[in-house]
């Protein structure tokens, strides 16, 4: 008899690895076009590891709505640079009931900046009010070796990858 779970495993690989480093910036880098951004509205659903994200154009028009979940790498659960990211894309209508759930919320503007042959995401926090004006940058790579080779740009401040208080979840409190 064939193992019934062989072709129907409980866990499937419909996710990707997120390998990233994060830095606090003293200000928005001067090379960033301050008029070219997306607004990210996040809801971290209470009692779960789920995040609903609405990506908007500067005028508030939804571009992408997604339900996501980040989990530590089982092979390296204490490595804050490695997370398993699963994403389901939703319509705004599908997201409505989820957005009514309790949880932590945040809003930030995301800019992009090319540096070292990579696209850096530079986030300026708008909400919650206690985080307004905080500037963080993150860079993603395809391998641990590439990630380790990243040099902090001149415009970057302290690396905060290993500091949990700088995770988006913690900052949304």
C-alpha positions as CSV (number, residue, x, y, z in Angstrom):
1,X,0.0,0.0,0.0
2,X,1.2,3.5,-0.9
3,X,1.7,6.0,1.9
4,X,-1.3,8.3,1.4
5,X,0.7,11.3,2.6
6,X,3.4,10.9,0.0
7,X,1.5,12.9,-2.6
8,X,-0.6,14.9,-0.1
9,X,1.9,16.1,2.6
10,X,0.7,18.1,5.5
11,X,3.2,20.8,4.7
12,X,3.9,21.9,1.2
13,X,6.6,24.2,-0.1
14,X,4.4,27.0,-1.4
15,X,6.5,29.6,0.4
16,X,9.8,31.3,0.0
17,X,12.7,32.0,2.3
18,X,13.2,35.6,3.3
19,X,16.8,36.3,3.9
20,X,17.2,39.9,5.0
21,X,19.2,42.4,7.0
22,X,17.7,45.6,8.6
23,X,19.2,48.9,9.5
24,X,18.0,52.1,11.3
25,X,18.7,55.2,9.3
26,X,19.2,58.7,10.7
27,X,17.1,60.1,7.8
28,X,15.7,59.3,4.4
29,X,18.7,59.0,2.1
30,X,19.1,61.9,-0.2
31,X,19.2,59.6,-3.2
32,X,15.6,58.5,-2.6
33,X,12.9,60.1,-4.7
34,X,10.5,61.2,-1.9
35,X,7.6,61.3,-4.4
36,X,7.9,57.7,-5.5
37,X,6.6,55.3,-2.8
38,X,4.0,52.8,-1.9
39,X,2.1,53.0,1.4
40,X,1.9,49.8,3.4
41,X,-1.0,49.3,5.7
42,X,-0.4,46.3,8.0
43,X,-2.6,44.5,10.4
44,X,-0.9,41.9,12.6
45,X,-3.9,39.7,13.6
46,X,-4.1,39.2,17.4
47,X,-3.3,35.7,18.6
48,X,-1.8,34.6,15.4
49,X,1.3,34.9,13.2
50,X,-0.7,36.4,10.4
51,X,-0.3,39.8,8.7
52,X,-2.8,41.4,6.3
53,X,-1.0,43.9,4.1
54,X,-2.5,46.5,1.8
55,X,-0.1,48.1,-0.6
56,X,-1.4,51.4,-1.9
57,X,-0.3,54.0,-4.4
58,X,0.4,57.4,-3.0
59,X,-3.2,58.5,-3.7
60,X,-4.5,55.6,-1.6
61,X,-5.6,53.2,-4.4
62,X,-5.0,49.6,-3.4
63,X,-2.5,47.9,-5.6
64,X,-2.0,44.5,-3.8
65,X,-3.6,42.9,-0.8
66,X,-2.0,39.9,0.8
67,X,-2.3,37.7,3.8
68,X,1.2,36.6,5.0
69,X,2.8,34.6,7.7
70,X,6.5,34.6,8.7
71,X,8.0,31.7,10.6
72,X,11.5,31.1,11.9
73,X,13.7,28.7,9.9
74,X,13.3,25.3,11.7
75,X,17.0,24.6,10.9
76,X,18.1,27.9,12.5
77,X,15.2,29.1,14.7
78,X,17.4,31.7,16.4
79,X,18.7,33.3,13.2
80,X,16.7,36.5,12.7
81,X,17.9,36.9,9.1
82,X,16.1,33.8,8.0
83,X,12.3,33.5,7.9
84,X,9.9,31.3,5.9
85,X,7.4,33.6,4.3
86,X,4.1,32.4,3.0
87,X,1.8,34.7,1.0
88,X,-1.8,34.5,-0.2
89,X,-3.0,37.2,-2.5
90,X,-6.5,38.6,-1.8
91,X,-8.9,41.0,-3.4
92,X,-9.9,44.0,-1.3
93,X,-13.3,42.4,-0.8
94,X,-11.8,39.2,0.6
95,X,-9.6,41.2,3.0
96,X,-12.5,43.1,4.5
97,X,-13.5,40.6,7.1
98,X,-9.9,40.0,8.1
99,X,-9.3,43.8,8.5
100,X,-12.1,43.8,11.1
101,X,-10.2,41.5,13.4
102,X,-8.3,42.9,16.4
103,X,-4.6,43.3,16.2
104,X,-1.7,45.7,15.9
105,X,-1.7,48.1,13.0
106,X,0.9,50.1,11.3
107,X,1.3,52.4,8.3
108,X,4.6,53.2,6.5
109,X,5.8,54.6,3.2
110,X,8.1,52.3,1.3
111,X,10.7,53.8,-1.0
112,X,13.3,51.9,-3.1
113,X,16.9,52.6,-3.5
114,X,19.5,50.8,-5.6
115,X,22.8,50.1,-3.8
116,X,25.4,47.3,-4.2
117,X,23.4,45.8,-7.1
118,X,20.4,45.3,-4.9
119,X,17.1,47.1,-4.3
120,X,16.9,48.3,-0.8
121,X,13.5,48.9,0.8
122,X,13.5,52.1,2.8
123,X,10.5,52.5,5.2
124,X,9.4,55.7,6.8
125,X,6.8,55.0,9.6
126,X,3.6,57.0,9.8
127,X,1.8,55.0,12.4
128,X,1.5,54.2,15.2
129,X,2.2,57.7,16.4
130,X,5.1,56.6,18.6
131,X,7.0,55.4,15.5
132,X,6.2,58.4,13.3
133,X,9.3,59.4,11.4
134,X,11.3,56.2,12.2
135,X,13.4,55.2,9.1
136,X,14.4,51.6,8.5
137,X,16.1,50.0,5.5
138,X,16.1,46.3,4.6
139,X,17.9,44.3,2.0
140,X,17.1,40.8,0.8
141,X,19.4,38.3,-0.8
142,X,19.1,34.8,-2.3
143,X,21.7,33.1,-0.1
144,X,23.3,33.4,3.3
145,X,26.7,34.1,1.6
146,X,25.2,37.0,-0.3
147,X,23.6,38.3,2.8
148,X,26.8,38.2,4.8
149,X,28.6,40.1,2.0
150,X,26.4,43.1,2.2
151,X,28.2,46.2,3.4
152,X,26.1,48.8,5.2
153,X,25.8,51.8,2.9
154,X,27.2,55.2,4.1
155,X,23.6,56.4,4.6
156,X,22.7,53.5,6.9
157,X,23.0,53.6,10.7
158,X,23.0,50.7,13.2
159,X,22.2,47.2,12.0
160,X,19.1,46.0,14.0
161,X,18.5,42.6,12.3
162,X,19.1,40.8,15.6
163,X,17.1,43.2,17.7
164,X,13.4,41.9,18.1
165,X,12.2,45.4,19.1
166,X,12.8,46.5,15.5
167,X,10.6,43.9,13.9
168,X,7.6,45.3,12.1
169,X,5.4,43.4,14.6
170,X,7.0,44.9,17.6
171,X,7.1,48.4,16.1
172,X,3.4,48.2,15.4
173,X,2.5,48.2,19.1
